Amino acid sequence: MVGGPCPPVRAVAPKFAGSGFAGPLEVQARARLAGATHLESRALKASLKSDTVLYGIDMLADRPLGLLLLPLLTRRLQPAEYGIWTQTLVVSSVLMPLVVFCLPAAIVKFFSAGLAGPARRHWMLRTLGVAVGLFAVLGALAWLLPSGASFLVYGSGQHTAYVPVLVTVLGADALMDLLVAYLRSAFRMRWIAMLML
């Protein structure tokens, strides 16, 4: 057929992909990629070592700090106030799964797998939106029914002044968990150590 359309020109490389044959350009590209991967791997290992040491130092400093604060808190607070404070912390940690809905584990598992750029920001905002929505529901219930929330948490409807403190602690804990998960998924252990300090 003279004058008809020409058949499309196919690239030769896909024909040999996986066959063990590689042209000189493909060999050069693979060598460059392997060299870059090796350098990036060495840099990541060095960064991981220093970040892990910093994170370990932070964790070692955090534990004794709690022990040092305990006598200070027990001297300054009345027994009832200390009980309310500890009950607030316990209930906040119990309600945490209702607010974060296991999102930190999902963030670390799926965002670390190579999701980058606009897609990562989109899903981070989406997970943050889910957590904010769940927190808003719990906060609204505590705000609409303060005496009921006080009775459920503190065993008495007289402690309604501490319900906003509970909601604030819960929100701060949830935000901290999500932030640590985002930083873990981005391999920013040094930032986590600074944030936890």
Disulfide bonds with the S-S distance in Angstrom:
none
